[in-house]
Amino acid sequence: TDAKLLINYIDIGNVNSYGETKEIQPILFKDAPSRARRIVRKGDVIVSTVRTYLKAIAAVESDEENLIASTGFAVLRADEKNVAAAYLKYAVRGGYFIEEVVANSTGVS
């Protein structure tokens, strides 16, 4: 990847517990943290794998190019023919999903 490429980086700290994404940070690829590796696009749902119970889960709503999320996110992409992205976000923010993720998490206290 070109070191001078401008990426739009979404860090876990950019997503609040209400599922809202704060300002996306434009940054040169060469200056990006090593965890800036997940390619995302509008409609994807990003789920924090770090302290998932804090519900840092959001739908990517930006049309920006070169959207990159932290590797601390799992990226879910809905098959729009069968499931709307907005519904997917709603479903994974629900208590059952969060409880299952937390119950099956390893290496955390």
Residue, then its C-alpha position, 0 to 999 in steps of 0.5 A: t500500500d502506498a505510504k501516501l494513501l489517505i485513509n479514513y480510519i475508524d477506531i474503537g474509540n470512534v464508536n459509542s455505546y449508542g451505535e453512533t460513529k463519531e468523526i472518522q479520522p483521515i490519516l496517511f497510511k504511513d502514519a496509521p496504527s498497525r491495527a488499521r487493516r479492516i477494509v469496510r464500506k457503507g452498510d457494513v456493521i462493525v462489532s468491537t471484539v474488545r469489551t463487546y459488552l460496551k456495545a461499540i457496534a455501529a453501521v458504517e454510514s459514510d460514503e468516504e473512500n478508503l474506509i479502514a477500521s481497526t482490527g479490533f472490530a469484526v466486520l459483518r456484511a449483510d446480503e442486502k437481497n435477504v437482510a437489510a444492514a439496518y436490521l443486522k445492526y439492530a439484531v447484533r446490538g440486542g442482548y442475546f447477541i452480546e450475551e453470546v459473544v461475551a460468554n464465548s470470549t476467551g482470554v479476557s477477564 
